[in-house]
Amino acid sequence: MSVSEPRPVRTLAALGDSTVVGLGDPLPDGGWRGFPVLLRDALGSRTRLLNTARNGARMADVRARQLPVVAAARPEVAVVCAGMNDTLRSDFDPAAIRADLAGVLAGLREAGTFPIVMRYHDHTQVFRLPGRLRTALRSRVEALNGAIDGAIDGAGRVGVLDLHELPGGYARESWSVDRLHPSELGHRLLARGAEELLAGAGFAVAEPVGIECGGGREVTTAQRTAWIVVRGVPWLVKRGRDLGPVILHGLLTGGAPAPHAAERAGRVARLRPRRRSTPQSRAA
C-alpha cells in the first residue's frame, strides 16, 4: 500500500452516551441504529463496529468503563461523544471532565487509534427553556466545550466535529421528539460529518453517508404524544430535582456561573473562535 493510498478502517469504535447508542433513530424491528452504524456502513463491509456506549454515561464512565474495552481492541478509529449528561447534573465539574477526556485520548493514542471528539452545540436553541434558565444552562455547555478544548490541546492528532457548526444541525427535523437526541436525519448528519473528517485524515471511505432517510422506523404523532406522557414528563421531574440548585441560581442571578463553579472551571471555560462549517481534522 502506497503512502498516499487511503488507510482502511478494520475496526471502528464508538464511546459515549445514549446518542452513541442510537436513541432517536429507531429500527422497524425494535432497537436503535444511530450514527455509528451509518458511519461503519460508509467505511465498508469489512469494517467492524465496537460500540461500548451506555445510556446516561458521563465522561468519567467513558474513561473508567468504556476505554479499557476499546483500547484492548486497538481500533484504527474511535468516536467519542459524551459530556451532555454531565451538564444536566448538580455535581457538574468541567475540570474533572477535562481530565477524564484527556485520559481517554491518551489511552486511544497509546492504542494507535485516531480519535474524533464531538464539541457541542447550543442546546438551548433546540430545547426551549425560560430565559434565565436558558442562560444558566448555556453557560454549562460553554464550560463543557472549554473542557473539551483543554483536553484536546496536547493530545496529538484529533478530529474535532463541532456540532454548533454542523450544517443542518439546528433544523427541527434533525431532532427527535425529546429534543435531546438526534432524529434519523440528525444521526445521518453526524455520520456524514465524521466520515468527512476521516476522509480528510487519510482513511478510506467506501460510500459517503447519504442524508436521505431510509431504513429506520417512522415515528407517528401518537407515539410522540405517548413519549411525552410516559417518558418526557417523568424525565423532566427527575432532572428538575437534580438541577434544583442550578435553576434557583439562574433565576436569582440571571444565569451567571456560581462562584465555586467558575473557580473550578478556571482555565477550561474559555471558548476558541468558531471553526469553519466544514468538518476538519486538527493537529494539536
C-alpha positions as CSV (number, residue, x, y, z in Angstrom):
1,M,0.0,0.0,0.0
2,S,1.5,3.4,-1.0
3,V,1.8,6.3,1.4
4,S,-0.9,8.2,-0.4
5,E,-3.4,5.4,-0.5
6,P,-6.3,5.8,1.9
7,R,-6.0,3.6,5.0
8,P,-8.8,1.1,5.6
9,V,-10.7,1.0,8.9
10,R,-11.0,-2.5,10.1
11,T,-12.4,-1.6,13.5
12,L,-14.4,1.5,14.3
13,A,-15.1,2.1,18.0
14,A,-17.8,4.3,19.4
15,L,-17.7,5.6,23.0
16,G,-20.2,7.7,24.8
17,D,-23.8,8.1,25.9
18,S,-27.3,7.5,24.5
19,T,-26.7,9.4,21.3
20,V,-23.9,6.9,20.5
21,V,-26.3,4.1,21.5
22,G,-28.5,5.4,18.7
23,L,-31.5,6.9,20.5
24,G,-33.7,8.9,18.2
25,D,-33.1,6.6,15.2
26,P,-35.4,3.6,15.8
27,L,-35.4,0.4,13.7
28,P,-38.6,-1.2,12.4
29,D,-38.0,-4.4,14.4
30,G,-37.0,-2.6,17.6
31,G,-33.7,-1.3,18.9
32,W,-31.7,1.6,17.6
33,R,-29.4,2.3,14.7
34,G,-27.7,5.7,15.1
35,F,-24.7,7.4,13.6
36,P,-22.1,4.7,14.5
37,V,-23.8,2.1,12.3
38,L,-24.2,4.6,9.5
39,L,-20.6,5.5,9.7
40,R,-19.5,1.9,9.8
41,D,-21.5,1.2,6.6
42,A,-19.9,4.2,4.9
43,L,-16.4,2.8,5.7
44,G,-17.1,-0.5,4.0
45,S,-18.4,-4.0,4.5
46,R,-15.2,-5.2,6.1
47,T,-15.3,-2.6,8.9
48,R,-16.3,-4.0,12.4
49,L,-18.2,-1.7,14.8
50,L,-17.3,-1.9,18.5
51,N,-19.9,0.2,20.3
52,T,-19.4,0.5,24.1
53,A,-21.8,3.4,24.7
54,R,-24.3,3.3,27.6
55,N,-27.5,5.3,28.2
56,G,-26.8,8.0,30.8
57,A,-23.0,7.7,30.5
58,R,-20.9,10.6,31.7
59,M,-17.3,11.4,30.7
60,A,-16.0,9.5,33.8
61,D,-17.9,6.4,32.7
62,V,-16.3,6.6,29.3
63,R,-12.8,6.7,30.8
64,A,-13.4,4.0,33.5
65,R,-15.6,1.5,31.8
66,Q,-15.5,2.0,28.0
67,L,-11.9,3.0,27.3
68,P,-10.4,-0.3,28.6
69,V,-12.6,-2.4,26.2
70,V,-11.8,-0.2,23.2
71,A,-8.1,0.1,23.9
72,A,-7.8,-3.7,24.0
73,A,-9.3,-3.9,20.6
74,R,-6.8,-1.4,19.1
75,P,-9.3,0.1,16.6
76,E,-8.0,2.3,13.8
77,V,-10.7,5.0,14.6
78,A,-12.8,5.9,17.6
79,V,-15.5,8.4,18.0
80,V,-16.1,10.0,21.5
81,C,-19.4,11.7,22.2
82,A,-20.0,12.4,25.9
83,G,-20.4,15.2,28.3
84,M,-24.0,16.4,27.9
85,N,-25.2,14.2,30.7
86,D,-22.6,15.9,32.9
87,T,-24.2,19.3,32.2
88,L,-27.5,18.1,33.5
89,R,-26.3,17.1,36.9
90,S,-25.8,19.1,40.1
91,D,-22.2,18.0,40.5
92,F,-21.1,19.3,37.1
93,D,-17.3,19.7,37.1
94,P,-15.5,21.0,34.0
95,A,-12.1,20.3,35.4
96,A,-12.9,16.7,36.0
97,I,-14.4,16.3,32.5
98,R,-11.2,17.8,31.0
99,A,-9.1,15.3,33.0
100,D,-11.3,12.3,32.1
101,L,-11.3,13.2,28.4
102,A,-7.6,13.8,28.4
103,G,-7.2,10.3,29.9
104,V,-9.4,8.8,27.2
105,L,-7.4,10.5,24.4
106,A,-4.1,9.3,25.9
107,G,-5.4,5.8,26.1
108,L,-6.6,5.9,22.5
109,R,-3.2,7.3,21.4
110,E,-1.4,4.5,23.1
111,A,-3.6,2.0,21.2
112,G,-2.7,3.6,17.9
113,T,-6.2,4.9,17.4
114,F,-7.3,8.1,15.6
115,P,-10.0,9.8,17.7
116,I,-12.8,12.0,16.7
117,V,-14.3,14.1,19.5
118,M,-17.6,15.9,19.4
119,R,-17.8,19.5,20.5
120,Y,-21.3,20.6,21.5
121,H,-23.9,23.0,20.1
122,D,-26.0,25.5,22.0
123,H,-28.7,23.0,23.1
124,T,-31.0,25.8,24.3
125,Q,-31.6,26.6,20.6
126,V,-33.2,23.1,20.3
127,F,-34.6,22.5,23.8
128,R,-36.7,25.7,24.6
129,L,-36.4,26.9,28.2
130,P,-37.3,30.1,30.2
131,G,-34.8,32.9,29.6
132,R,-32.8,32.9,32.8
133,L,-32.6,29.1,33.0
134,R,-31.6,29.1,29.3
135,T,-28.7,31.4,30.1
136,A,-27.6,29.3,33.0
137,L,-27.6,26.0,31.1
138,R,-26.0,27.6,28.0
139,S,-23.1,28.6,30.3
140,R,-22.7,24.9,31.2
141,V,-22.4,23.9,27.6
142,E,-19.7,26.6,27.1
143,A,-17.8,25.3,30.1
144,L,-18.1,21.7,28.7
145,N,-16.7,22.9,25.4
146,G,-13.9,24.6,27.2
147,A,-13.1,21.4,29.0
148,I,-13.1,19.5,25.7
149,D,-10.8,22.1,24.1
150,G,-8.5,21.8,27.0
151,A,-8.3,18.0,26.8
152,I,-7.6,18.2,23.1
153,D,-4.7,20.5,23.5
154,G,-1.5,18.4,23.6
155,A,-3.4,15.2,22.7
156,G,-1.8,14.9,19.3
157,R,-3.8,14.3,16.1
158,V,-7.5,14.6,16.9
159,G,-10.5,15.1,14.6
160,V,-13.0,17.6,16.0
161,L,-16.6,17.6,14.9
162,D,-18.1,20.9,16.1
163,L,-21.9,20.3,16.3
164,H,-22.6,24.0,16.6
165,E,-21.3,24.4,13.0
166,L,-22.7,21.2,11.6
167,P,-24.8,22.1,8.5
168,G,-28.5,21.4,9.3
169,G,-27.7,20.7,13.0
170,Y,-30.2,23.2,14.3
171,A,-33.1,22.3,12.0
172,R,-36.1,21.0,13.8
173,E,-36.3,17.8,11.6
174,S,-32.7,16.9,12.8
175,W,-34.1,16.2,16.3
176,S,-36.2,13.5,17.8
177,V,-39.4,14.2,19.8
178,D,-37.4,14.6,23.1
179,R,-35.2,17.4,21.6
180,L,-32.3,15.8,23.4
181,H,-31.3,13.1,20.8
182,P,-30.9,13.4,17.0
183,S,-33.6,12.1,14.7
184,E,-32.6,9.7,11.9
185,L,-31.7,12.8,9.8
186,G,-29.6,14.2,12.7
187,H,-27.8,10.9,13.1
188,R,-27.1,10.9,9.3
189,L,-25.6,14.4,9.6
190,L,-23.4,13.3,12.5
191,A,-22.2,10.2,10.5
192,R,-21.6,12.4,7.4
193,G,-19.5,14.9,9.4
194,A,-17.4,12.1,10.9
195,E,-17.0,10.5,7.6
196,E,-15.7,13.7,6.0
197,L,-13.2,14.1,8.9
198,L,-11.9,10.5,8.3
199,A,-11.6,11.1,4.6
200,G,-9.6,14.2,5.2
201,A,-7.4,12.3,7.7
202,G,-6.5,9.8,5.0
203,F,-8.9,6.9,5.8
204,A,-10.8,5.0,3.1
205,V,-14.5,5.7,2.7
206,A,-16.3,3.1,0.6
207,E,-19.6,5.1,0.2
208,P,-20.4,8.6,1.5
209,V,-23.2,8.8,4.0
210,G,-26.5,9.9,2.4
211,I,-28.8,12.3,4.2
212,E,-32.0,10.9,2.7
213,C,-33.7,9.0,5.4
214,G,-34.5,5.3,4.9
215,G,-34.3,2.0,6.7
216,G,-35.5,3.4,10.0
217,R,-38.9,3.5,11.6
218,E,-41.3,6.4,11.1
219,V,-42.4,7.9,14.4
220,T,-46.1,8.8,14.4
221,T,-47.9,11.7,16.2
222,A,-49.5,9.2,18.6
223,Q,-46.1,7.8,19.5
224,R,-44.7,11.3,20.1
225,T,-47.6,12.1,22.4
226,A,-47.1,8.8,24.3
227,W,-43.4,9.5,24.8
228,I,-44.1,12.9,26.3
229,V,-46.6,11.4,28.8
230,V,-44.8,8.2,29.7
231,R,-41.1,9.3,29.4
232,G,-40.8,13.0,28.9
233,V,-42.6,14.4,31.9
234,P,-41.0,11.9,34.4
235,W,-37.6,12.7,33.0
236,L,-38.2,16.5,33.5
237,V,-39.3,15.9,37.1
238,K,-36.2,13.8,37.8
239,R,-33.8,16.3,36.2
240,G,-35.6,19.2,37.9
241,R,-34.8,17.6,41.3
242,D,-31.2,17.1,40.4
243,L,-30.8,20.6,38.9
244,G,-32.7,22.5,41.6
245,P,-29.7,24.5,42.8
246,V,-28.8,25.4,39.2
247,I,-32.4,26.5,38.4
248,L,-32.6,28.6,41.6
249,H,-29.2,30.2,40.9
250,G,-30.2,31.0,37.3
251,L,-33.4,32.7,38.5
252,L,-31.6,34.7,41.1
253,T,-28.6,35.8,39.1
254,G,-29.7,35.7,35.5
255,G,-27.5,32.7,34.7
256,A,-24.1,33.9,35.8
257,P,-21.9,30.9,36.9
258,A,-21.9,30.2,40.6
259,P,-18.6,31.3,42.2
260,H,-17.5,27.8,43.1
261,A,-18.3,26.6,39.6
262,A,-16.4,29.5,38.0
263,E,-13.4,28.8,40.2
264,R,-13.4,25.1,39.2
265,A,-13.8,25.8,35.5
266,G,-10.8,28.2,35.6
267,R,-8.7,27.8,32.5
268,V,-11.1,25.5,30.7
269,A,-14.2,27.7,30.3
270,R,-12.9,29.9,27.5
271,L,-14.1,29.1,24.0
272,R,-12.0,29.3,21.0
273,P,-13.2,31.2,17.9
274,R,-15.8,29.2,16.0
275,R,-14.5,26.8,13.4
276,R,-15.5,26.7,9.8
277,S,-18.7,24.8,8.9
278,T,-16.8,22.1,7.0
279,P,-15.7,19.3,9.4
280,Q,-11.9,19.2,9.8
281,S,-9.1,17.5,11.5
282,R,-6.8,19.3,13.8
283,A,-3.3,18.5,14.9
284,A,-2.7,19.9,18.4
